[in-house]
């Protein structure tokens, strides 16, 4: 009889544990930046780093990075976590880097013309339409 008395409490503990595991799994996936946004952020970060190398203006560099993450609605720590996760699959990451290069090329050829992508609204939609035509 002692075992049947513990059944409801064991069921509650099991149910709570199951719900906890499900919620942890959902949070983990929300921490990873979706691949398309990750690629754009990586490209724009690279342009920001190039800006820093040319100007040596760390204040402007930090401002650009803050604006970049605000633009996409993420924090730098989320990008770093996503980057670490995406790098686990080396071959897929090489393909992502190719897409980063393509996006940088697109920005340099088209909407940017020496202007930061952060300051160029509409660049993303033009890139998407151009990319969909080439696929």
C-alpha positions in Angstrom: 0.0 0.0 0.0 2.9 2.4 0.6 3.8 2.2 -3.1 0.3 3.2 -4.2 0.3 6.1 -1.8 3.4 7.5 -3.5 2.1 7.1 -7.0 0.5 10.6 -7.3 3.6 12.3 -6.0 5.8 10.3 -8.3 3.5 11.2 -11.2 3.7 14.9 -10.3 7.5 14.8 -10.0 7.8 13.0 -13.4 5.4 15.4 -15.1 7.2 18.5 -13.7 10.5 17.0 -14.8 9.2 16.4 -18.3 7.8 19.9 -18.6 11.1 21.3 -17.4 13.0 19.3 -20.1 10.6 20.5 -22.8 11.0 24.1 -21.7 14.8 23.9 -21.7 14.8 22.4 -25.2 12.6 25.3 -26.5 14.8 27.9 -24.9 17.9 26.4 -26.4 16.6 26.6 -29.9 15.5 30.2 -29.4 19.1 31.1 -28.4 20.4 30.2 -31.8 20.1 33.0 -34.3 18.5 31.7 -37.5 21.0 31.0 -40.3 19.9 33.8 -42.7 20.1 36.4 -40.0 23.4 35.0 -38.7 24.9 35.3 -42.2 23.8 38.9 -42.5 25.1 39.8 -39.0 28.4 38.0 -39.7 28.8 40.0 -43.0 28.0 43.3 -41.4 30.3 42.6 -38.5 33.1 41.9 -41.0 32.4 45.3 -42.6 32.4 46.9 -39.2 35.8 45.3 -38.4 37.2 46.6 -41.8 35.9 50.0 -40.8 37.9 49.8 -37.5 41.1 48.7 -39.3 40.8 51.7 -41.7 39.7 54.4 -39.2 41.1 53.1 -35.9 38.0 54.7 -34.4 37.0 52.3 -31.6 34.1 54.5 -30.4 32.6 54.5 -33.9 33.3 50.8 -34.2 31.5 50.0 -30.9 28.6 52.3 -31.9 28.3 50.4 -35.3 28.3 47.1 -33.5 25.6 48.2 -31.0 23.5 49.5 -33.8 24.0 46.3 -35.8 22.8 44.1 -32.9 19.9 46.5 -32.2 18.9 46.3 -35.9 18.5 42.6 -35.8 17.3 42.4 -32.2 20.1 40.2 -30.8 22.9 40.6 -28.3 26.6 40.0 -29.1 26.6 37.1 -26.7 23.7 35.5 -28.7 25.8 35.8 -31.9 28.8 34.4 -30.1 26.8 31.4 -28.9 25.3 30.8 -32.3 28.7 31.1 -33.9 30.1 28.4 -31.6 27.2 26.1 -32.4 27.3 26.7 -36.1 31.1 26.0 -36.2 30.5 22.4 -34.9 29.6 21.4 -38.5 32.7 22.5 -40.3 31.4 21.8 -43.9 28.1 23.7 -43.3 30.1 26.6 -41.7 32.3 26.9 -44.8 29.1 27.2 -46.9 27.8 29.9 -44.5 31.1 31.8 -45.0 30.6 31.6 -48.7 27.2 33.1 -48.2 28.7 35.8 -46.0 31.1 36.7 -48.8 28.3 36.8 -51.3 26.3 39.1 -49.1 29.3 41.4 -48.6 29.8 41.5 -52.3 26.2 42.4 -52.8 26.3 45.2 -50.3 29.5 46.6 -51.8 28.2 46.5 -55.4 24.7 47.8 -54.7 23.1 49.6 -51.8 26.2 50.5 -49.9 28.7 52.2 -52.1 30.9 53.0 -49.1 28.0 53.4 -46.6 27.4 51.2 -43.6 24.7 48.5 -44.1 23.3 49.6 -40.8 22.4 52.9 -42.4 20.9 51.4 -45.6 17.3 50.4 -45.1 16.0 48.0 -47.7 19.3 46.3 -48.5 18.1 43.0 -47.1 15.0 42.8 -49.2 16.9 43.6 -52.4 19.5 40.9 -51.5 16.7 38.4 -50.9 15.1 39.0 -54.3 18.5 38.9 -56.1 19.5 35.7 -54.2 16.1 34.0 -55.1 16.7 34.8 -58.8 20.1 33.2 -58.8 18.9 29.9 -57.1 
